[in-house]
């Protein structure tokens, strides 16, 4: 049988594009029923700008989330215009953020409510009123593509279909005033928790939200998750392993060709959290093909004694990160390895058996020697498509042609850290390359071992992916 194995290899950083911090304060006093007394806000205008400068300069962070209540921006006048005084204060923080060169996310911190009533449901604010606040904000910031529109913090107990309609109204309003280049964050139900985002229908419902032109460009799923016993972020101990939850969302995003941003996650400075929070953030980094970034909770106006504080302290006139921020946010990101992402499609085109395969059967091969460190392999059946993510410090670029092999075989391909390109027949009960079948008549499986390659140049797209090459294997 003739198999055509189309193999595309690209180099990506095995870490998310964005890493940053929530700079809290304008939302202080907000309850989960959407009541947000404006007098409770503590604008982070004293230390916030300096914190962001520190995070960018010393930690290389490149994104910040700036929570604020809906009531604060409108001075408690639902359906009104942006209050010049309050909006002026918030804009000072926004401009300080933008001055660092980072991306800056507006976060309406109202839990999909205004004073106890759900947007677009149960007699709450209308979708038009929700769209109007975003229209006004979009008009103000449409000229800066680094402003991100986070539609709402942690909706909960909503009709998810109706909520998707509310999100659509806001997206349409934002895009229709000319803010077409900015990211818009779409949150789901149940506090947009990673643990429930797929199962509760949030992902499926939000898939229907589109830009006015019918595309989903820049529409990013907004994901949150804490590690304490009830996912509230109110407890200092971490009792939850979040990798399964984030894996579920990652699978959903891949299946639907979408991206997510973890805009809020945090932990206490306890031994359990140093383990679980670091592991969670490492996992998110390892799934950077679908997760754009992590924004940790929180700094800004929070005291260093706050349960989940990541607020840096001032020492000798300089900001210094606390241990949790340093180890589980900054170091996990800065020290993440790079990865090779390989995609392949195998399709049968005829039915002709071939002879035994060995390294000498390769008619042509181009190999660049590796400096990677991890081996990974993936088997695919004819007619299927698969993606293999390999944790390495370098990429693999190999081109081979005319590799003979048996009929009915399912090719296995691997990237290894040593050796040249080889092709051999792995047979159950026999050493690789020593036989065509076992005594029971099992069919041999060709194995292609492909050495890694040092990448000397590559292109990057908007998500930081460097496409370094591709190769085609033809198995006769």
ZAMAR-971176 format. One record per residue (C-alpha): residue in three letters; y, z, x. Coordinates in pm, 1 decimal, always signed. Example, Ala and Ser with C-alpha at 12.3 -4.5 7.8 and 13.67 -1.06 7.14 Angstrom:
<rs>
   rolo          v          w          u
    Ala     -450.0     +780.0    +1230.0
    Ser     -106.0     +714.0    +1367.0
</rs>
This chain:
<rs>
   rolo          v          w          u
    Unk       +0.0       +0.0       +0.0
    Unk     +348.6      -78.0     +125.4
    Unk     +586.8     +213.6     +103.4
    Unk     +957.1     +183.2     +160.0
    Unk    +1102.5     +514.2     +266.8
    Unk    +1479.7     +504.8     +254.1
    Unk    +1604.2     +795.3     +458.8
    Unk    +1967.3     +907.0     +479.8
    Unk    +2066.5    +1180.2     +722.1
    Unk    +2399.7    +1358.5     +728.6
    Unk    +2544.8    +1650.5     +917.2
    Unk    +2706.2    +1924.9     +715.6
    Unk    +2828.9    +2267.8     +802.9
    Unk    +2577.5    +2516.6     +664.5
    Unk    +2864.1    +2713.9     +530.1
    Unk    +3096.5    +2669.6     +239.4
    Unk    +3421.7    +2481.1     +277.7
    Unk    +3634.5    +2769.6     +151.3
    Unk    +3632.9    +3138.1     +237.8
    Unk    +3902.6    +3371.9     +119.4
    Unk    +4020.2    +3680.5      -62.1
    Unk    +4152.6    +3789.6     -399.9
    Unk    +4506.8    +3922.7     -359.7
    Unk    +4516.5    +4154.1     -658.9
    Unk    +4798.5    +4342.1     -830.9
    Unk    +4971.5    +4129.9    -1093.5
    Unk    +4670.2    +4184.4    -1323.3
    Unk    +4647.0    +4562.7    -1281.2
    Unk    +4597.2    +4736.0    -1615.0
    Unk    +4406.0    +4451.1    -1778.6
    Unk    +4107.6    +4561.2    -1987.4
    Unk    +3811.2    +4344.7    -2082.0
    Unk    +3951.3    +4310.9    -2436.5
    Unk    +4246.0    +4119.9    -2294.9
    Unk    +4504.1    +4393.8    -2330.0
    Unk    +4722.9    +4384.2    -2020.4
    Unk    +5024.4    +4618.8    -2017.9
    Unk    +5286.4    +4445.9    -1807.9
    Unk    +5417.4    +4780.4    -1686.0
    Unk    +5084.6    +4846.7    -1513.6
    Unk    +5115.0    +4549.2    -1281.0
    Unk    +5170.0    +4628.5     -913.4
    Unk    +5284.7    +4298.5     -761.7
    Unk    +5138.2    +4264.7     -410.7
    Unk    +5468.2    +4143.8     -268.9
    Unk    +5500.3    +4410.1       -2.1
    Unk    +5174.5    +4366.3     +188.2
    Unk    +5025.3    +4062.4      +15.0
    Unk    +5205.9    +3795.0     +218.6
    Unk    +5125.7    +3973.5     +544.7
    Unk    +4762.5    +4019.3     +444.0
    Unk    +4727.8    +3648.1     +374.0
    Unk    +4888.3    +3558.5     +706.1
    Unk    +4640.8    +3789.9     +878.8
    Unk    +4341.8    +3651.1     +691.5
    Unk    +4438.3    +3295.1     +784.3
    Unk    +4541.8    +3356.3    +1144.2
    Unk    +4279.4    +3610.3    +1247.5
    Unk    +3987.4    +3527.9    +1015.8
    Unk    +4044.9    +3155.6     +951.7
    Unk    +4035.9    +3206.4     +574.7
    Unk    +4163.7    +2910.4     +378.2
    Unk    +4173.8    +3009.7      +12.0
    Unk    +4322.3    +3292.3     -194.0
    Unk    +4299.1    +3382.7     -561.1
    Unk    +4608.3    +3535.2     -717.4
    Unk    +4516.6    +3719.0    -1040.6
    Unk    +4786.0    +3765.6    -1303.5
    Unk    +4788.5    +3852.5    -1671.2
    Unk    +4888.7    +3605.8    -1940.1
    Unk    +5117.7    +3872.8    -2085.4
    Unk    +5299.3    +3916.8    -1755.2
    Unk    +5380.0    +3547.7    -1720.0
    Unk    +5513.8    +3523.1    -2077.0
    Unk    +5658.5    +3875.8    -2091.2
    Unk    +5435.0    +3954.7    -2389.5
    Unk    +5550.5    +3657.1    -2598.2
    Unk    +5239.0    +3461.6    -2692.6
    Unk    +5326.2    +3094.5    -2724.9
    Unk    +5654.6    +3144.1    -2540.8
    Unk    +5787.0    +2996.5    -2219.2
    Unk    +5727.6    +3132.3    -1870.8
    Unk    +5946.8    +3438.2    -1823.3
    Unk    +6195.8    +3357.2    -1548.7
    Unk    +6192.9    +3705.7    -1397.7
    Unk    +5819.1    +3769.3    -1405.6
    Unk    +5728.8    +3413.7    -1313.7
    Unk    +5977.3    +3435.2    -1029.5
    Unk    +5791.8    +3735.7     -888.0
    Unk    +5455.8    +3564.7     -920.7
    Unk    +5590.2    +3248.4     -762.1
    Unk    +5699.0    +3448.1     -456.6
    Unk    +5335.3    +3537.1     -398.5
    Unk    +5229.6    +3178.6     -464.3
    Unk    +5481.0    +3042.2     -214.9
    Unk    +5374.7    +3300.0      +44.4
    Unk    +5017.8    +3185.7       -8.3
    Unk    +5101.1    +2816.3      +20.5
    Unk    +5305.1    +2884.8     +334.2
    Unk    +4984.5    +2987.6     +512.5
    Unk    +4838.9    +2641.3     +453.0
    Unk    +4561.5    +2783.2     +236.1
    Unk    +4453.2    +2679.1     -112.9
    Unk    +4590.5    +2914.6     -377.6
    Unk    +4423.9    +2974.2     -714.2
    Unk    +4609.0    +3092.1    -1022.9
    Unk    +4381.5    +3326.0    -1217.6
    Unk    +4466.2    +3422.3    -1576.5
    Unk    +4291.9    +3758.9    -1583.6
    Unk    +4251.2    +3800.5    -1960.2
    Unk    +3876.2    +3774.2    -2027.6
    Unk    +3936.1    +3484.8    -2274.0
    Unk    +4152.4    +3709.0    -2491.4
    Unk    +4501.9    +3818.6    -2580.0
    Unk    +4520.6    +4180.5    -2695.7
    Unk    +4167.1    +4195.3    -2828.7
    Unk    +4147.1    +3850.8    -2990.0
    Unk    +3939.7    +3564.1    -2844.9
    Unk    +4106.7    +3232.9    -2765.1
    Unk    +4019.4    +2972.0    -3027.7
    Unk    +3797.4    +3219.6    -3215.0
    Unk    +3826.5    +3515.7    -3451.0
    Unk    +4194.9    +3471.1    -3523.0
    Unk    +4292.4    +3487.9    -3157.4
    Unk    +4537.2    +3266.8    -2967.8
    Unk    +4499.0    +2904.3    -3065.2
    Unk    +4371.4    +2642.0    -2826.7
    Unk    +4719.6    +2491.3    -2836.9
    Unk    +4870.3    +2819.8    -2717.6
    Unk    +4612.8    +2843.3    -2440.1
    Unk    +4677.2    +2482.7    -2341.7
    Unk    +5052.2    +2543.1    -2344.4
    Unk    +5049.8    +2816.3    -2080.3
    Unk    +4849.1    +2585.6    -1857.0
    Unk    +5077.1    +2293.4    -1933.2
    Unk    +5375.5    +2497.2    -1815.5
    Unk    +5199.2    +2614.0    -1500.0
    Unk    +5078.2    +2261.9    -1424.9
    Unk    +5429.3    +2120.7    -1457.9
    Unk    +5554.1    +2381.0    -1211.9
    Unk    +5285.1    +2324.0     -949.7
    Unk    +5165.0    +1967.7    -1002.7
    Unk    +5329.5    +1846.3     -681.7
    Unk    +5106.7    +2066.9     -465.0
    Unk    +4739.5    +1973.1     -453.5
    Unk    +4651.9    +2306.0     -290.9
    Unk    +4727.1    +2495.3     -610.4
    Unk    +4406.0    +2558.6     -805.7
    Unk    +4408.1    +2624.2    -1179.3
    Unk    +4159.9    +2901.5    -1265.1
    Unk    +4156.2    +2875.2    -1643.3
    Unk    +4040.9    +3228.2    -1723.2
    Unk    +3886.5    +3533.2    -1563.8
    Unk    +3543.5    +3630.8    -1694.9
    Unk    +3510.8    +3528.2    -2059.9
    Unk    +3253.4    +3739.2    -2242.3
    Unk    +3100.0    +3763.7    -2588.4
    Unk    +3237.7    +3424.8    -2686.2
    Unk    +3089.1    +3133.1    -2875.1
    Unk    +3024.2    +2916.7    -2570.5
    Unk    +3059.1    +2586.2    -2754.3
    Unk    +3393.8    +2692.9    -2897.3
    Unk    +3495.5    +2821.9    -2554.3
    Unk    +3416.8    +2484.4    -2397.4
    Unk    +3650.5    +2329.7    -2654.8
    Unk    +3924.1    +2571.9    -2545.9
    Unk    +3865.3    +2476.7    -2182.6
    Unk    +3887.3    +2109.9    -2275.7
    Unk    +4226.2    +2167.0    -2436.7
    Unk    +4356.3    +2330.6    -2118.8
    Unk    +4212.5    +2062.0    -1889.6
    Unk    +4366.5    +1785.7    -2098.7
    Unk    +4705.3    +1959.5    -2098.1
    Unk    +4698.5    +2005.3    -1720.6
    Unk    +4600.3    +1648.3    -1642.8
    Unk    +4835.6    +1490.8    -1895.9
    Unk    +5145.5    +1630.4    -1723.0
    Unk    +5046.6    +1465.8    -1395.8
    Unk    +4851.7    +1744.0    -1223.1
    Unk    +4562.9    +1513.3    -1144.6
    Unk    +4471.7    +1609.4     -788.0
    Unk    +4420.5    +1983.5     -828.9
    Unk    +4091.8    +2162.1     -880.7
    Unk    +4040.6    +2328.8    -1218.3
    Unk    +3793.3    +2617.7    -1243.6
    Unk    +3577.1    +2633.4    -1556.4
    Unk    +3429.5    +2979.6    -1631.8
    Unk    +3130.8    +3053.4    -1854.1
    Unk    +3024.8    +3332.9    -2087.6
    Unk    +2893.5    +3680.2    -1993.2
    Unk    +3168.9    +3731.8    -1735.4
    Unk    +3071.9    +3391.5    -1589.5
    Unk    +2787.5    +3571.4    -1412.4
    Unk    +2561.2    +3368.6    -1185.8
    Unk    +2269.7    +3560.7    -1333.6
    Unk    +2329.0    +3417.9    -1681.6
    Unk    +2530.1    +3099.9    -1628.3
    Unk    +2236.6    +2867.1    -1686.9
    Unk    +2026.4    +3073.1    -1928.3
    Unk    +2310.9    +3151.1    -2169.7
    Unk    +2411.2    +2786.9    -2204.1
    Unk    +2741.5    +2813.8    -2018.7
    Unk    +2655.0    +2541.8    -1771.2
    Unk    +2533.6    +2301.1    -2037.2
    Unk    +2835.7    +2362.7    -2260.7
    Unk    +3087.2    +2314.7    -1980.2
    Unk    +2925.8    +1989.3    -1868.1
    Unk    +3095.6    +1819.8    -2162.7
    Unk    +3445.8    +1914.8    -2043.6
    Unk    +3607.3    +1602.9    -1898.9
    Unk    +3933.8    +1477.3    -1760.2
    Unk    +4130.0    +1249.3    -1995.4
    Unk    +3993.3     +947.7    -1806.3
    Unk    +3637.0    +1057.8    -1877.4
    Unk    +3558.8    +1173.8    -1523.5
    Unk    +3479.8    +1523.5    -1401.5
    Unk    +3669.3    +1490.2    -1074.0
    Unk    +3806.1    +1826.1     -964.5
    Unk    +3639.3    +2017.5    -1248.4
    Unk    +3458.3    +2300.3    -1072.5
    Unk    +3232.4    +2562.9    -1227.0
    Unk    +3370.1    +2913.4    -1173.2
    Unk    +3097.3    +3163.0    -1078.0
    Unk    +3111.2    +3543.4    -1037.3
    Unk    +2853.1    +3807.4     -947.8
    Unk    +2847.4    +4168.2     -835.5
    Unk    +2560.8    +4359.2     -681.2
    Unk    +2572.4    +4695.4     -858.6
    Unk    +2341.1    +4816.6    -1131.5
    Unk    +2527.2    +4660.2    -1426.3
    Unk    +2715.6    +4374.1    -1255.4
    Unk    +3043.9    +4549.3    -1331.9
    Unk    +3170.8    +4602.7     -979.9
    Unk    +3240.4    +4965.0    -1069.1
    Unk    +2970.3    +5123.8     -854.6
    Unk    +2969.2    +5175.1     -481.5
    Unk    +2595.3    +5114.8     -433.5
    Unk    +2432.8    +4770.3     -435.6
    Unk    +2105.2    +4757.0     -627.1
    Unk    +2071.6    +4385.1     -701.0
    Unk    +1938.6    +4098.4     -492.7
    Unk    +2161.5    +3812.9     -607.6
    Unk    +1988.8    +3529.5     -424.0
    Unk    +1773.0    +3435.2     -723.0
    Unk    +2077.3    +3420.2     -950.4
    Unk    +2272.4    +3199.0     -712.8
    Unk    +1963.2    +2984.4     -654.1
    Unk    +1938.2    +2918.0    -1028.1
    Unk    +2299.5    +2803.6    -1046.2
    Unk    +2258.2    +2596.2     -729.7
    Unk    +1963.3    +2412.9     -883.4
    Unk    +2162.2    +2345.3    -1200.2
    Unk    +2455.8    +2212.3     -999.3
    Unk    +2232.1    +1980.7     -795.7
    Unk    +2053.4    +1848.8    -1100.9
    Unk    +2385.1    +1765.3    -1264.4
    Unk    +2577.9    +1647.6     -959.9
    Unk    +2842.1    +1920.1     -989.2
    Unk    +3008.1    +2183.7     -768.9
    Unk    +3072.1    +2553.8     -808.7
    Unk    +3312.4    +2803.7     -656.1
    Unk    +3233.5    +3175.1     -634.1
    Unk    +3583.4    +3300.9     -707.2
    Unk    +3496.6    +3668.8     -739.0
    Unk    +3227.5    +3883.4     -579.8
    Unk    +3243.4    +4216.2     -405.2
    Unk    +3062.5    +4529.6     -297.3
    Unk    +3107.1    +4885.2     -178.9
    Unk    +3112.6    +4989.6     +184.4
    Unk    +2767.6    +5147.4     +174.8
    Unk    +2447.7    +5078.1     +365.5
    Unk    +2288.0    +4913.1      +62.2
    Unk    +2583.9    +4679.3      +25.0
    Unk    +2601.8    +4585.2     +390.8
    Unk    +2248.9    +4455.0     +345.9
    Unk    +2277.0    +4294.1       +2.5
    Unk    +2634.0    +4158.9      +22.1
    Unk    +2579.1    +4000.9     +362.7
    Unk    +2251.2    +3846.4     +243.5
    Unk    +2412.9    +3709.5      -72.8
    Unk    +2700.4    +3547.9     +113.4
    Unk    +2465.1    +3401.2     +372.3
    Unk    +2262.5    +3246.3      +90.6
    Unk    +2571.2    +3094.6      -70.5
    Unk    +2672.3    +2948.9     +265.6
    Unk    +2326.6    +2797.6     +304.4
    Unk    +2378.3    +2616.7      -26.9
    Unk    +2709.8    +2461.7      +68.9
    Unk    +2605.0    +2127.7      -77.2
    Unk    +2685.0    +2269.3     -421.8
    Unk    +2895.7    +2579.9     -356.2
    Unk    +3247.3    +2502.5     -235.7
    Unk    +3344.8    +2852.7     -139.5
    Unk    +3354.6    +3229.2     -177.1
    Unk    +3660.4    +3435.9     -265.7
    Unk    +3584.8    +3802.5     -207.4
    Unk    +3711.6    +4090.4     -421.3
    Unk    +3957.4    +4230.3     -320.2
    Unk    +4271.0    +4309.9     -122.8
    Unk    +4638.1    +4292.7     -223.5
    Unk    +4767.7    +4604.8     -395.2
    Unk    +4433.9    +4785.8     -388.1
    Unk    +4422.3    +5107.1     -189.6
    Unk    +4176.2    +5124.0      +97.0
    Unk    +4003.0    +5401.0     -102.2
    Unk    +3923.1    +5166.8     -394.4
    Unk    +3547.4    +5134.4     -456.4
    Unk    +3531.1    +4766.4     -359.4
    Unk    +3830.0    +4759.4     -127.5
    Unk    +3854.6    +4484.6     +130.9
    Unk    +4219.2    +4568.5     +193.1
    Unk    +4298.3    +4558.1     +564.7
    Unk    +4468.4    +4854.4     +727.7
    Unk    +4770.5    +4842.6     +952.7
    Unk    +4711.0    +4956.2    +1307.6
    Unk    +4989.6    +4932.3    +1563.8
    Unk    +5176.8    +4694.7    +1337.1
    Unk    +4880.8    +4459.2    +1284.5
    Unk    +4637.5    +4419.7     +997.2
    Unk    +4275.6    +4506.1    +1075.3
    Unk    +3981.1    +4423.2     +846.7
    Unk    +3750.6    +4692.4     +722.7
    Unk    +3388.5    +4678.8     +835.2
    Unk    +3253.2    +4522.7     +514.4
    Unk    +3505.9    +4239.1     +519.4
    Unk    +3443.2    +4179.1     +887.3
    Unk    +3064.1    +4172.9     +870.5
    Unk    +2978.7    +4035.8     +525.7
    Unk    +3270.0    +3802.7     +454.2
    Unk    +3428.4    +3683.1     +776.9
    Unk    +3138.3    +3692.2    +1024.2
    Unk    +2885.1    +3551.0     +779.2
    Unk    +3111.2    +3249.0     +735.8
    Unk    +3242.3    +3196.5    +1087.8
    Unk    +2901.0    +3239.2    +1249.0
    Unk    +2703.1    +3027.3    +1004.2
    Unk    +2499.0    +2748.2    +1169.8
    Unk    +2531.1    +2383.9    +1082.5
    Unk    +2272.2    +2196.3     +881.5
    Unk    +2111.6    +1857.8     +851.5
    Unk    +2082.5    +1730.9     +496.7
    Unk    +1833.6    +1449.0     +457.9
    Unk    +1768.6    +1247.4     +143.4
    Unk    +1477.1    +1012.0      +93.0
    Unk    +1338.6     +781.5     -171.8
    Unk     +979.2     +659.2     -144.3
    Unk     +864.2     +361.8     -349.0
    Unk     +539.2     +160.9     -338.7
    Unk     +577.9     -217.4     -324.0
    Unk     +221.4     -342.5     -272.0
    Unk     -135.9     -221.5     -221.8
    Unk     -260.3     -293.3     +127.2
    Unk     -426.2      -39.0     +352.0
    Unk     -329.6      -23.0     +714.8
    Unk     -490.3      +93.5    +1036.6
    Unk     -474.3     +434.8    +1193.6
    Unk     -129.6     +537.9    +1309.6
    Unk      -28.4     +673.6    +1647.1
    Unk     +287.2     +701.4    +1850.8
    Unk     +214.5     +363.6    +2009.9
    Unk     +225.4     +200.7    +1666.7
    Unk     +602.1     +241.2    +1652.7
    Unk     +750.4      -99.7    +1721.3
    Unk    +1102.0      +33.5    +1759.3
    Unk    +1260.4     +373.2    +1772.5
    Unk    +1598.9     +509.4    +1862.5
    Unk    +1599.2     +876.2    +1955.1
    Unk    +1878.0    +1109.8    +2062.5
    Unk    +1744.2    +1431.2    +2207.9
    Unk    +1791.5    +1755.8    +2014.1
    Unk    +1943.0    +2094.2    +2065.2
    Unk    +1843.2    +2229.6    +1726.2
    Unk    +1620.1    +2523.9    +1660.8
    Unk    +1443.5    +2514.0    +1324.7
    Unk    +1158.9    +2302.7    +1190.7
    Unk    +1137.1    +2196.6     +827.1
    Unk     +928.1    +1943.5     +637.2
    Unk     +899.6    +1804.2     +288.9
    Unk     +630.6    +1596.2     +119.7
    Unk     +723.6    +1343.8     -146.4
    Unk     +512.3    +1131.6     -375.3
    Unk     +567.5     +760.0     -416.5
    Unk     +853.8     +677.9     -649.3
    Unk    +1022.7    +1016.6     -618.6
    Unk    +1349.6    +1128.6     -465.9
    Unk    +1396.5    +1443.8     -265.1
    Unk    +1647.3    +1628.9      -52.1
    Unk    +1561.8    +1834.4     +254.2
    Unk    +1812.7    +2081.6     +399.1
    Unk    +1741.9    +2174.5     +759.8
    Unk    +1916.1    +2462.3     +934.5
    Unk    +2008.4    +2336.0    +1280.8
    Unk    +2299.4    +2320.7    +1516.5
    Unk    +2275.0    +1943.6    +1543.9
    Unk    +2171.0    +1636.5    +1348.2
    Unk    +1886.0    +1388.9    +1350.8
    Unk    +1955.9    +1018.0    +1378.6
    Unk    +1643.6     +810.0    +1424.9
    Unk    +1568.6     +452.4    +1331.6
    Unk    +1210.6     +328.2    +1318.4
    Unk    +1041.6      +25.6    +1169.3
    Unk     +691.6     -107.2    +1102.7
    Unk     +487.3     +211.0    +1096.1
    Unk     +130.8     +136.4     +979.9
    Unk      -45.0     +378.2     +748.7
    Unk     -318.5     +412.5     +487.8
    Unk     -314.0     +330.6     +120.6
    Unk     -237.6     +602.6     -136.7
    Unk      -70.7     +826.8     +117.9
    Unk     +220.4    +1056.0      +41.4
    Unk     +444.5    +1050.9     +349.5
    Unk     +553.0    +1378.7     +501.9
    Unk     +860.3    +1382.3     +719.5
    Unk     +992.6    +1656.5     +941.8
    Unk    +1268.7    +1733.2    +1184.6
    Unk    +1144.0    +1924.9    +1486.7
    Unk    +1318.3    +2071.4    +1784.8
    Unk    +1108.9    +1918.0    +2061.8
    Unk     +926.0    +1596.6    +2138.5
    Unk     +981.5    +1228.8    +2077.8
    Unk     +940.4    +1038.7    +1756.0
    Unk     +570.9    +1025.1    +1671.6
    Unk     +359.5     +911.1    +1382.1
    Unk      +10.5    +1048.9    +1328.3
    Unk     -247.9    +1082.1    +1057.2
    Unk     -309.8    +1436.3     +941.4
    Unk     -658.2    +1462.2     +793.7
    Unk     -804.5    +1764.9     +624.2
    Unk    -1061.4    +1912.7     +861.5
    Unk     -948.9    +1699.6    +1157.1
    Unk     -676.1    +1725.6    +1415.0
    Unk     -368.9    +1510.6    +1356.7
    Unk     -437.6    +1150.4    +1444.6
    Unk     -812.2    +1192.3    +1496.5
    Unk     -953.6    +1037.6    +1182.4
    Unk     -893.2     +840.1     +867.1
    Unk    -1062.9    +1075.9     +623.8
    Unk    -1280.9    +1380.1     +597.4
    Unk    -1649.0    +1370.3     +515.8
    Unk    -1553.0    +1426.2     +154.5
    Unk    -1346.0    +1109.7     +153.3
    Unk    -1000.5    +1269.7     +145.4
    Unk     -714.5    +1031.8     +216.0
    Unk     -512.5    +1092.1     +530.3
    Unk     -141.5    +1176.4     +509.8
    Unk      +86.9    +1017.1     +769.6
    Unk     +323.8    +1263.1     +932.6
    Unk     +645.0    +1148.4    +1095.8
    Unk     +790.8    +1395.3    +1342.3
    Unk    +1149.9    +1317.6    +1420.1
    Unk    +1341.8    +1488.9    +1694.6
    Unk    +1693.8    +1617.6    +1637.1
    Unk    +2004.8    +1459.2    +1780.6
    Unk    +2328.9    +1574.4    +1927.2
    Unk    +2615.1    +1439.0    +1720.3
    Unk    +2900.8    +1303.6    +1925.3
    Unk    +3112.6    +1169.6    +1641.3
    Unk    +3108.2    +1168.1    +1265.2
    Unk    +3318.5    +1113.5     +955.9
    Unk    +3415.3    +1385.5     +711.8
    Unk    +3476.0    +1357.0     +342.6
    Unk    +3681.6    +1591.5     +125.8
    Unk    +3400.3    +1845.2     +114.3
    Unk    +3357.2    +1859.2     +490.6
    Unk    +3038.1    +1655.6     +504.7
    Unk    +2996.7    +1448.3     +818.6
    Unk    +2787.6    +1141.4     +752.1
    Unk    +2628.5    +1056.3    +1082.2
    Unk    +2371.8     +787.6    +1012.0
    Unk    +2069.2     +667.3     +823.4
    Unk    +1732.9     +514.3     +893.8
    Unk    +1466.5     +320.0     +709.0
    Unk    +1094.0     +377.0     +754.9
    Unk     +860.8     +105.4     +628.4
    Unk     +502.2     +219.2     +594.5
    Unk     +252.5      -64.3     +563.1
</rs>
